Every structure is written in C-alpha cells, then in structure tokens.
C-alpha cells in the first residue's frame, strides 16, 4: 500500500486486494476438494513404501515411487497452507476496512451507527469464505483422525530411525530410546498430522523448546543450522 493515502483510498485498495485474494481462495478450495481423495491415497501408499524400507525391503523402483509421491503430497500440503494463509489475509483486510470505515463514520456521520450486515465490508458474503475455511479445517481434522496413531505406538514405529541416526535430529545430542520425546515437525496447531512422516524422535530439551513453533522459527531461536536440520530430516524420510 502506498504511503500517505486517505482513508477512502486505503479502503479502495483493500477492497481490491480482498477480492483478488478471495478469487484465489475459491480456486484453491476447488483444487483441494478435487484432489483430496487422491492425496489421501498417495499418503497411504507413501506410508506403505516407507514401512517396506524400514523392514529391509528396498528397491530402486521403491525409491523412485517414494520420491514422486513425496513431491505430490508436498504440493497438496503447500496448497492447503496457501489456502489458510489467504483466509488470514481476508480476515485481516476485513478488520482493517472496518477500522478505517469506523473512522470515516465518526468524521462524516458524527458517529451515527450503521446497520449490521451479513456481508463483509468488501461486498462478498461473510459466510462464503468463512464456511470454506471451516470446511478445509474440518477435512484436515478428519484426515488426521483417520491417520492418527497413539503416541506410544508411533514412538515405537519410529524406533528403527535411531539405528540410522542415533542422535537428536535437531541438536545432535546422543539419543536413547527410553529418554526420547516425540515431536511434530509441522505443529498440530498449524495443521500438522500425527503420522510418521511428520513426527521425529528428539531430546526432551528440543521438544520442550520447540513446542508449537515452526521448524524454521525453532532453529532460529535455538541457534541451529536450519538447512542441516532439514537435510537430516529428509534423509530420515520426513516431509519438510
């Protein structure tokens, strides 16, 4: 947004940005809906292939399949994250337009209240984008519920990873299975699932410090090399 705009000019700018974001949101929603079932099938197949690797059955064909499936499922995940980001932009812009509109109302109308409407300040029905956001969240929770394993069961399933890298994947401290903690690489409150590809065995200290932080934010706060951490996670077959 250009500096020194009047409130009316700011409102005009925000309305256009809102409508552009809403169009992208609708496109993203349609794509996610169309590819939802296929993505779940790919995730299940990817899980099966990785279990074969842990059991010692591994071929060049499996490696190629894993790579293709990893790319495809990451694309779907990124689209879902973009969808939630766009919904956040829409919500923030609406708050801004209401704030600016309130200032104009006080100056022009002397504070006379305006009737409430079910439409947003940008001319789009509020229910339209809010319902889409809720639908996407519900789908994510539904899939997470279907794929979720108990943490103790999942921890045992990840135990073979310690034979590949017997250290904390974050800080590289020596790690023993009895003392390790299960961490969600992509936090649950940011849409991460409790599945093997999104969980890693780490030390208690890193698990406590990371909490709900994104991986990049945690590495920055803990003064860790983000690229090296990502490389270690990818070698262990994680989605990063």
C-alpha positions in Angstrom: 0.0 0.0 0.0 1.3 3.4 -0.9 2.1 5.8 1.9 0.0 8.9 2.7 -3.2 7.6 1.2 -6.5 8.9 2.5 -8.8 6.5 4.4 -11.1 6.3 1.3 -8.1 5.4 -0.9 -7.0 2.8 1.6 -10.4 1.3 1.7 -10.5 1.1 -2.1 -7.1 -0.5 -2.2 -8.1 -3.1 0.5 -11.3 -3.9 -1.3 -9.4 -4.8 -4.5 -6.8 -6.8 -2.6 -9.6 -8.6 -0.7 -11.4 -9.6 -3.9 -8.2 -10.8 -5.6 -7.4 -12.9 -2.5 -11.0 -14.3 -2.4 -10.8 -15.4 -6.1 -7.5 -17.2 -5.3 -9.2 -18.7 -2.2 -12.0 -20.1 -4.3 -9.6 -21.6 -6.8 -7.5 -23.2 -4.1 -10.6 -24.6 -2.4 -11.8 -26.2 -5.7 -8.3 -27.7 -6.3 -8.1 -29.1 -2.7 -11.6 -30.6 -3.0 -10.8 -32.2 -6.4 -7.6 -33.7 -5.2 -8.4 -34.6 -1.6 -9.2 -38.3 -2.1 -6.3 -38.8 -4.4 -3.9 -37.2 -1.9 -5.1 -39.5 0.9 -4.4 -42.5 -1.3 -0.9 -41.2 -2.1 -0.2 -40.6 1.6 -1.2 -44.2 2.4 0.9 -45.6 -0.4 3.9 -43.5 0.7 3.5 -44.8 4.2 3.4 -48.4 3.0 6.6 -47.9 0.9 8.4 -46.3 3.8 7.4 -49.2 6.1 8.9 -51.6 3.5 12.2 -49.6 3.7 12.3 -49.9 7.5 11.7 -53.7 7.2 14.7 -54.0 4.9 12.8 -54.5 1.6 14.0 -51.7 -0.7 14.5 -51.4 -4.4 15.4 -48.6 -6.9 11.8 -48.8 -8.0 10.5 -48.1 -4.5 13.0 -45.2 -4.2 11.6 -43.6 -7.4 8.0 -44.1 -6.2 8.8 -42.6 -2.8 10.3 -39.5 -4.5 7.3 -39.0 -6.8 4.8 -39.4 -4.0 6.7 -37.1 -1.7 6.7 -34.4 -4.3 2.9 -34.8 -5.0 1.9 -34.9 -1.3 4.0 -31.8 -0.5 2.3 -30.0 -3.3 -1.1 -30.7 -1.8 0.1 -29.7 1.7 1.5 -26.4 0.3 -1.8 -25.7 -1.4 -3.6 -26.3 1.9 -1.2 -23.9 3.7 -1.7 -21.3 1.0 -5.4 -21.6 1.5 -5.1 -20.9 5.2 -2.8 -18.0 4.5 -5.2 -16.5 2.1 -8.1 -16.8 4.6 -5.9 -15.0 7.1 -5.3 -12.2 4.6 -9.0 -11.9 4.0 -9.7 -11.7 7.7 -7.0 -9.1 8.4 -8.2 -6.9 5.4 -11.7 -7.0 6.7 -10.6 -5.9 10.1 -8.7 -3.1 8.5 -11.6 -1.9 6.4 -13.9 -1.9 9.4 -11.3 0.1 11.4 -11.0 2.6 8.6 -14.7 2.7 7.9 -15.3 3.4 11.6 -13.0 6.4 11.5 -14.8 7.7 8.4 -18.1 7.1 10.0 -17.2 9.2 13.0 -15.9 12.1 10.8 -18.7 12.1 8.2 -21.7 10.8 10.1 -20.8 12.1 13.5 -20.8 8.6 15.0 -24.3 7.6 13.8 -24.4 3.7 13.9 -24.8 1.8 10.7 -27.0 -1.3 10.4 -25.1 -4.6 10.6 -25.0 -6.8 7.6 -24.2 -10.5 6.9 -21.9 -9.3 4.1 -18.3 -8.4 4.6 -17.0 -4.9 4.2 -15.8 -5.8 0.7 -19.1 -6.8 -0.8 -18.6 -10.6 -0.5 -20.9 -12.7 1.7 -19.2 -13.4 5.0 -20.5 -16.9 5.1 -18.8 -17.7 1.8 -15.2 -17.5 2.8 -15.8 -18.5 6.5 -17.6 -21.7 5.5 -14.8 -22.6 3.1 -12.2 -22.1 5.8 -14.1 -24.2 8.2 -14.7 -26.9 5.6 -10.9 -27.1 5.0 -10.1 -27.3 8.7 -12.7 -30.0 9.2 -11.3 -32.1 6.3 -7.8 -31.7 7.8 -9.0 -32.8 11.2 -11.0 -35.7 9.7 -7.9 -37.0 7.9 -5.8 -36.5 10.9 -8.3 -38.5 12.9 -8.2 -41.3 10.4 -4.4 -41.4 10.2 -3.6 -40.7 13.8 -1.8 -43.3 15.8 -1.3 -43.4 19.6 1.8 -41.5 20.5 3.3 -44.6 22.2 2.6 -46.7 19.2 4.0 -44.1 16.9 7.1 -43.8 19.0 7.8 -47.5 18.8 7.2 -47.3 15.0 9.9 -44.7 14.8 12.4 -46.5 16.9 14.3 -48.0 13.9 15.2 -44.5 12.9 17.6 -44.4 15.8 19.7 -47.1 14.1 20.2 -44.7 11.2 20.9 -41.6 13.3 21.3 -42.2 17.0 21.1 -38.5 17.9 18.5 -35.8 18.3 17.6 -34.7 14.7 17.7 -31.1 15.9 20.6 -30.6 18.2 22.6 -33.8 17.5 22.7 -34.8 21.2 23.2 -38.5 21.8 19.7 -40.0 22.0 18.4 -43.2 23.8 15.0 -44.5 23.0 13.9 -44.6 26.7 14.6 -40.9 27.1 13.5 -39.5 23.7 10.3 -37.5 23.0 8.0 -37.4 20.0 7.9 -34.1 18.2 5.6 -32.9 15.4 7.9 -31.3 12.8 5.0 -29.3 11.4 3.0 -28.4 14.6 -0.5 -29.7 15.1 -1.9 -26.2 15.7 -0.6 -25.2 12.3 -2.2 -28.2 10.5 0.4 -30.9 11.1 -0.7 -34.5 11.3 0.3 -37.2 13.8 1.8 -39.5 11.2 5.3 -41.0 10.8 6.3 -38.5 8.1 5.6 -35.6 10.3 7.0 -36.9 13.6 10.5 -37.4 14.8 12.3 -38.7 17.9 14.2 -35.8 19.7 15.7 -35.0 23.0 13.5 -33.6 25.8 15.2 -30.2 25.7 14.5 -29.6 22.0 10.9 -31.0 22.3 10.2 -28.5 25.1 11.8 -25.5 23.4 10.2 -26.2 20.0 6.6 -26.6 21.3 4.2 -25.1 18.7 7.0 -23.2 16.8 7.5 -23.9 13.1 10.8 -25.7 12.4 12.4 -22.6 10.9 11.4 -20.4 13.9 12.6 -23.0 16.3 16.0 -23.3 14.6 16.4 -19.6 14.7 15.5 -19.4 18.4 17.8 -22.3 19.3 20.6 -21.1 17.0 20.6 -24.3 14.9 21.5 -24.6 11.2 18.1 -24.8 9.6 19.4 -26.3 6.3 21.4 -29.0 8.1 18.4 -29.9 10.3 16.2 -30.2 7.1 18.8 -32.4 5.4 18.8 -34.8 8.4 15.0 -34.9 8.4 14.8 -35.6 4.7 17.4 -38.4 5.0 15.1 -39.9 7.6 12.2 -39.7 5.1 10.3 -36.8 6.7 8.2 -34.2 4.9 9.7 -30.8 5.5 
